[in-house]
Amino acid sequence: MTVLKGVNLTTVFLILAISGFGILAIFVQNSQLAAQQFLFFLFGLLIFFGISTFDVRIFKDLAIFLWLVSLVLVFFVTFFGPETRGAHRWIELGFFRFQPVELAKPVVILFLAKVLSNNSQGPGAALLKSIGIVVPLATLAFLQPDLGNAIIFIIIWFFALFIAGYNWKILASISVFFLAILPFIFFVLAPYQKLRLETFLNPGGDPLGAGYTVIQSQIAVGAGRIFGQGLVGATQSKLEFLPEAPTDFIFASLAESFGFFGSLIFIGLFLGLIYQIVKAATLPDRFSQILILGIAGILFFQFFINLAMSIGLLPVVGVTLPFVSYGGSSFVASFILLGLFQSQVKFFKKP
């Protein structure tokens, strides 16, 4: 493992390459957005190196405080934040805005790792505390409405319980509970969310309306063919036939520009990053294992859901592609996750 000043250069190379793919894909659509994304990238990289210089135990001790701050911010934006396109997700600070629920993801896995690794309490108490960590944030995200991030919170909670070694009966009971309430959740979804689910079941039912985005995404992916249309010929993205191309459907834009081979390289790079994280989970410490695998899980599940949305294998739920989708909050949150990972690995052996 090549290391410079305690930072794994393989990890740095992978995030540079992955982010580069995203910036180029956004450049095809809008050079100004690409320039902004590059600034987000530089800021995120600074955050990554900054966090990695501190012992992760500092953040572990601050976990409950960071969680409370995240909860207050998410609560505030949910009920008092400005409405943008029918949702309350962003806090406006004049010259920039941020999405608190994105920044809450690193805090949640950090707090879960701390609680679930605490050997001084029974598994029942830890389970109840983990519910208290995740459910308020997932509920507030759902109310914004932000179904995608609400789902991510629940998936990561379940995954953290699995990593922590909870009995399969408990995990099965949780799964059955969520399956049982799914029909009721459908009835309280926002109208556009219901329409997305209905469109997933019948994407060709309204090709010029509800099914338009997914169909255009599939067309963009197919238009890339083997070697891609390049940065000039990607008409689906450049001419804005593909809605939400810089954010939710950035992979479709990427596939159109770089083709099947380019997409395979991108997927390989991302899976390589996940592998770099997962292989460090051999550290003989329960907190380390839950934190590291949880970080890998957050990045992987977002990656998988976003790609599956782009090709019509999952309903559109608004999950961004880490290090690739346009937006500072998602970018910074992803770099915070990597910073926590690097900090854990770097300082683990210190007394």
C-alpha positions as CSV (number, residue, x, y, z in Angstrom):
1,M,0.0,0.0,0.0
2,T,1.6,3.2,-1.2
3,V,1.2,5.9,1.5
4,L,2.4,9.5,1.6
5,K,2.1,11.2,5.0
6,G,-0.4,8.6,6.1
7,V,-2.8,9.0,3.1
8,N,-3.4,6.1,0.7
9,L,-2.4,7.2,-2.8
10,T,-4.5,4.5,-4.4
11,T,-7.6,5.9,-2.7
12,V,-6.7,9.5,-3.8
13,F,-6.1,8.3,-7.4
14,L,-9.5,6.6,-7.5
15,I,-11.4,9.6,-6.2
16,L,-9.6,11.9,-8.6
17,A,-10.5,9.6,-11.5
18,I,-14.1,9.1,-10.4
19,S,-14.7,12.8,-9.8
20,G,-13.0,13.6,-13.2
21,F,-15.6,11.4,-15.0
22,G,-18.3,13.4,-13.3
23,I,-16.9,16.8,-14.1
24,L,-16.4,15.9,-17.7
25,A,-20.0,14.5,-17.9
26,I,-21.3,17.8,-16.5
27,F,-19.1,19.8,-18.8
28,V,-21.0,18.2,-21.8
29,Q,-24.2,19.8,-20.4
30,N,-23.0,23.1,-19.0
31,S,-19.5,24.4,-18.7
32,Q,-20.4,26.8,-15.9
33,L,-21.8,24.0,-13.7
34,A,-18.7,22.0,-14.5
35,A,-16.5,24.8,-13.2
36,Q,-18.6,25.0,-10.0
37,Q,-18.4,21.3,-9.6
38,F,-14.6,21.5,-9.9
39,L,-14.6,24.1,-7.0
40,F,-16.8,21.7,-5.0
41,F,-14.3,19.0,-5.7
42,L,-11.4,21.1,-4.5
43,F,-13.3,22.0,-1.3
44,G,-14.2,18.3,-0.8
45,L,-10.6,17.3,-1.3
46,L,-9.6,19.9,1.3
47,I,-12.2,18.5,3.7
48,F,-10.9,14.9,3.1
49,F,-7.3,15.8,3.9
50,G,-8.4,18.0,6.8
51,I,-10.4,15.3,8.5
52,S,-7.8,12.6,7.9
53,T,-5.3,14.6,10.0
54,F,-7.4,14.2,13.1
55,D,-7.7,11.0,15.2
56,V,-11.2,9.5,14.5
57,R,-11.7,9.1,18.2
58,I,-12.2,12.9,18.4
59,F,-15.2,12.6,16.1
60,K,-16.4,9.6,17.9
61,D,-16.5,11.6,21.2
62,L,-18.4,14.3,19.4
63,A,-20.9,12.0,17.7
64,I,-23.9,12.8,19.8
65,F,-23.2,16.6,19.5
66,L,-22.8,16.3,15.7
67,W,-26.0,14.2,15.5
68,L,-28.0,16.8,17.5
69,V,-26.7,19.6,15.2
70,S,-27.7,17.5,12.2
71,L,-31.2,16.8,13.6
72,V,-31.8,20.5,14.4
73,L,-30.7,21.5,10.9
74,V,-32.8,18.8,9.1
75,F,-35.8,19.7,11.3
76,F,-35.4,23.4,10.6
77,V,-35.2,22.9,6.8
78,T,-38.1,20.5,6.8
79,F,-40.5,22.8,8.4
80,F,-39.1,26.3,7.9
81,G,-36.8,26.0,4.9
82,P,-37.6,27.6,1.5
83,E,-39.6,25.5,-0.9
84,T,-37.8,24.6,-4.1
85,R,-39.7,22.6,-6.7
86,G,-42.1,21.4,-4.1
87,A,-39.6,20.3,-1.5
88,H,-37.9,21.7,1.6
89,R,-34.4,20.5,1.5
90,W,-31.9,23.4,1.3
91,I,-30.8,26.1,3.7
92,E,-30.1,29.3,1.8
93,L,-27.1,31.4,3.1
94,G,-27.1,34.0,0.4
95,F,-24.1,33.2,-1.8
96,F,-24.5,29.4,-1.3
97,R,-26.9,26.8,0.0
98,F,-26.5,23.3,1.4
99,Q,-28.6,20.2,2.1
100,P,-28.4,19.2,5.8
101,V,-29.7,15.7,5.2
102,E,-26.7,14.9,3.0
103,L,-24.3,16.1,5.6
104,A,-26.1,14.0,8.2
105,K,-25.1,10.7,6.5
106,P,-21.5,10.6,7.8
107,V,-22.8,11.6,11.3
108,V,-25.3,8.8,11.3
109,I,-22.8,6.0,10.5
110,L,-20.3,7.5,13.0
111,F,-22.9,7.5,15.8
112,L,-24.2,4.1,14.9
113,A,-20.7,2.7,15.0
114,K,-20.2,4.2,18.4
115,V,-23.5,2.9,19.9
116,L,-23.4,-0.6,18.3
117,S,-19.8,-1.2,19.4
118,N,-20.4,-0.2,23.0
119,N,-19.9,-3.4,25.0
120,S,-21.1,-2.0,28.2
121,Q,-24.7,-2.2,27.2
122,G,-26.9,-5.1,26.1
123,P,-27.8,-5.6,22.4
124,G,-31.4,-4.6,23.2
125,A,-30.4,-1.2,24.5
126,A,-28.1,-0.7,21.6
127,L,-30.8,-1.6,19.1
128,L,-33.2,0.9,20.7
129,K,-30.6,3.6,20.6
130,S,-29.9,2.9,17.0
131,I,-33.6,3.3,16.2
132,G,-33.5,6.7,18.0
133,I,-30.5,7.7,15.9
134,V,-31.9,6.8,12.5
135,V,-35.7,7.1,12.6
136,P,-36.0,10.8,13.4
137,L,-33.7,11.7,10.5
138,A,-35.3,9.2,8.1
139,T,-38.8,10.6,9.0
140,L,-37.8,14.2,8.5
141,A,-36.2,13.3,5.2
142,F,-39.4,11.6,4.1
143,L,-41.4,14.7,5.1
144,Q,-39.3,17.1,3.0
145,P,-40.1,15.0,0.8
146,D,-36.8,13.2,0.1
147,L,-37.7,9.6,-0.3
148,G,-34.2,8.6,-1.6
149,N,-32.3,9.8,1.4
150,A,-35.0,8.4,3.8
151,I,-34.4,5.0,2.1
152,I,-30.6,5.4,2.4
153,F,-30.9,6.0,6.2
154,I,-33.0,2.9,6.7
155,I,-30.7,0.7,4.5
156,I,-27.6,1.9,6.3
157,W,-29.2,1.3,9.7
158,F,-30.1,-2.3,8.7
159,F,-26.6,-2.8,7.2
160,A,-25.0,-1.5,10.4
161,L,-27.1,-4.0,12.5
162,F,-25.9,-6.8,10.2
163,I,-22.3,-5.8,10.5
164,A,-22.7,-5.5,14.3
165,G,-23.7,-9.2,14.3
166,Y,-27.3,-9.0,15.3
167,N,-29.3,-12.2,15.2
168,W,-30.9,-13.1,11.9
169,K,-34.3,-13.3,13.6
170,I,-34.1,-9.7,14.6
171,L,-33.0,-8.7,11.1
172,A,-35.8,-10.8,9.6
173,S,-38.4,-9.2,11.9
174,I,-37.2,-5.7,10.9
175,S,-37.5,-6.7,7.2
176,V,-41.0,-8.1,7.7
177,F,-42.1,-5.0,9.5
178,F,-41.0,-2.7,6.7
179,L,-42.6,-5.0,4.1
180,A,-45.8,-4.9,6.1
181,I,-45.9,-1.1,6.2
182,L,-45.0,-0.5,2.5
183,P,-48.6,-0.3,1.3
184,F,-49.4,2.3,4.0
185,I,-46.3,4.3,3.1
186,F,-47.5,4.5,-0.5
187,F,-50.7,6.3,0.5
188,V,-48.8,9.1,2.2
189,L,-46.3,9.7,-0.6
190,A,-46.3,13.0,-2.5
191,P,-48.3,12.8,-5.7
192,Y,-45.2,12.9,-7.9
193,Q,-43.6,10.1,-5.8
194,K,-46.6,7.9,-6.4
195,L,-46.4,8.7,-10.1
196,R,-42.8,7.6,-10.2
197,L,-43.6,4.3,-8.7
198,E,-46.5,3.8,-11.0
199,T,-44.3,4.7,-14.0
200,F,-41.7,2.2,-12.9
201,L,-44.3,-0.5,-13.2
202,N,-45.4,0.8,-16.6
203,P,-42.7,3.1,-18.0
204,G,-44.3,3.2,-21.5
205,G,-47.8,4.2,-20.2
206,D,-47.1,7.9,-20.4
207,P,-43.9,8.3,-22.5
208,L,-44.3,12.1,-22.9
209,G,-45.2,12.6,-19.3
210,A,-44.4,10.6,-16.2
211,G,-42.3,8.1,-18.1
212,Y,-40.3,10.7,-20.1
213,T,-37.3,11.0,-17.8
214,V,-36.6,7.3,-17.5
215,I,-37.1,6.7,-21.2
216,Q,-34.8,9.5,-22.1
217,S,-32.2,8.1,-19.6
218,Q,-32.3,4.7,-21.3
219,I,-32.0,6.3,-24.7
220,A,-28.9,8.3,-23.5
221,V,-27.3,5.1,-22.1
222,G,-28.0,3.2,-25.4
223,A,-26.8,6.2,-27.5
224,G,-23.4,5.8,-26.0
225,R,-23.0,2.4,-27.7
226,I,-19.5,0.9,-27.4
227,F,-17.1,3.9,-27.4
228,G,-19.5,6.8,-26.6
229,Q,-20.5,10.0,-28.4
230,G,-17.6,12.0,-26.9
231,L,-17.9,15.4,-25.3
232,V,-19.4,17.0,-28.4
233,G,-21.7,14.4,-29.8
234,A,-23.7,13.6,-26.6
235,T,-26.9,15.2,-27.9
236,Q,-29.3,13.8,-25.3
237,S,-27.3,15.6,-22.6
238,K,-26.1,18.6,-24.5
239,L,-29.5,19.5,-26.0
240,E,-31.2,18.8,-22.6
241,F,-33.5,16.0,-23.8
242,L,-32.4,14.2,-20.5
243,P,-34.0,15.9,-17.5
244,E,-31.9,16.1,-14.3
245,A,-28.8,15.1,-16.2
246,P,-26.3,16.7,-13.9
247,T,-27.8,15.2,-10.7
248,D,-30.0,12.1,-10.5
249,F,-29.2,10.9,-14.1
250,I,-25.6,11.8,-14.3
251,F,-24.7,8.2,-15.1
252,A,-26.9,8.2,-18.2
253,S,-25.1,11.3,-19.4
254,L,-21.7,9.7,-18.6
255,A,-22.7,6.6,-20.5
256,E,-23.7,8.6,-23.5
257,S,-20.4,10.4,-23.6
258,F,-18.1,7.6,-22.8
259,G,-20.0,4.5,-24.0
260,F,-20.0,1.0,-22.8
261,F,-16.2,0.8,-22.3
262,G,-16.1,4.1,-20.6
263,S,-18.9,3.1,-18.3
264,L,-17.2,-0.2,-17.4
265,I,-14.0,1.7,-16.6
266,F,-16.0,4.1,-14.4
267,I,-17.8,1.2,-12.6
268,G,-14.5,-0.5,-12.1
269,L,-13.0,2.6,-10.6
270,F,-15.9,3.0,-8.2
271,L,-15.9,-0.7,-7.2
272,G,-12.1,-0.4,-6.7
273,L,-12.7,2.5,-4.3
274,I,-15.2,0.3,-2.4
275,Y,-12.7,-2.5,-2.3
276,Q,-10.0,-0.2,-0.9
277,I,-12.4,0.7,1.9
278,V,-13.7,-2.8,2.6
279,K,-10.2,-4.4,2.8
280,A,-9.4,-2.1,5.7
281,A,-12.3,-3.5,7.7
282,T,-9.9,-6.2,9.0
283,L,-8.9,-3.9,11.8
284,P,-9.5,-5.9,15.0
285,D,-12.0,-3.5,16.6
286,R,-15.8,-3.5,16.4
287,F,-16.1,0.2,16.1
288,S,-13.6,0.3,13.2
289,Q,-15.4,-2.5,11.4
290,I,-18.9,-1.0,11.7
291,L,-17.6,2.5,10.7
292,I,-15.5,1.3,7.8
293,L,-18.0,-1.1,6.3
294,G,-20.8,1.4,7.0
295,I,-18.9,4.0,5.0
296,A,-18.4,1.5,2.2
297,G,-22.1,0.7,2.4
298,I,-23.3,4.3,2.1
299,L,-21.2,4.9,-1.0
300,F,-22.1,1.5,-2.6
301,F,-25.8,1.6,-2.0
302,Q,-26.1,5.2,-3.4
303,F,-23.9,4.0,-6.4
304,F,-26.1,1.0,-7.0
305,I,-29.4,2.8,-6.6
306,N,-28.4,5.6,-8.9
307,L,-27.2,3.3,-11.7
308,A,-30.3,1.1,-11.4
309,M,-32.5,4.2,-11.6
310,S,-30.7,5.3,-14.8
311,I,-31.4,2.1,-16.6
312,G,-34.9,1.5,-15.3
313,L,-34.2,-1.3,-12.9
314,L,-35.4,0.7,-9.8
315,P,-38.0,3.5,-9.4
316,V,-36.7,7.0,-9.5
317,V,-36.2,8.0,-5.8
318,G,-33.7,10.9,-6.2
319,V,-30.4,9.3,-5.0
320,T,-27.3,11.1,-6.1
321,L,-24.1,9.4,-7.4
322,P,-21.3,10.0,-4.9
323,F,-18.4,12.1,-6.3
324,V,-20.2,12.5,-9.6
325,S,-23.6,14.1,-9.3
326,Y,-23.6,17.9,-9.4
327,G,-24.0,19.5,-6.0
328,G,-21.7,20.6,-3.1
329,S,-23.6,19.0,-0.3
330,S,-23.4,15.5,-1.8
331,F,-19.8,16.0,-2.8
332,V,-18.7,17.2,0.7
333,A,-20.6,14.5,2.5
334,S,-18.8,11.8,0.4
335,F,-15.4,13.4,1.1
336,I,-16.3,13.5,4.8
337,L,-17.0,9.8,4.7
338,L,-13.6,9.1,3.1
339,G,-11.9,11.5,5.6
340,L,-13.4,9.5,8.5
341,F,-12.3,6.2,6.8
342,Q,-8.7,7.5,6.3
343,S,-8.6,8.9,9.9
344,Q,-9.7,5.5,11.3
345,V,-7.0,3.6,9.3
346,K,-4.3,6.2,9.9
347,F,-4.7,6.5,13.7
348,F,-5.9,3.1,14.7
349,K,-2.6,1.9,16.1
350,K,-2.0,5.0,18.2
351,P,-2.6,4.6,21.9
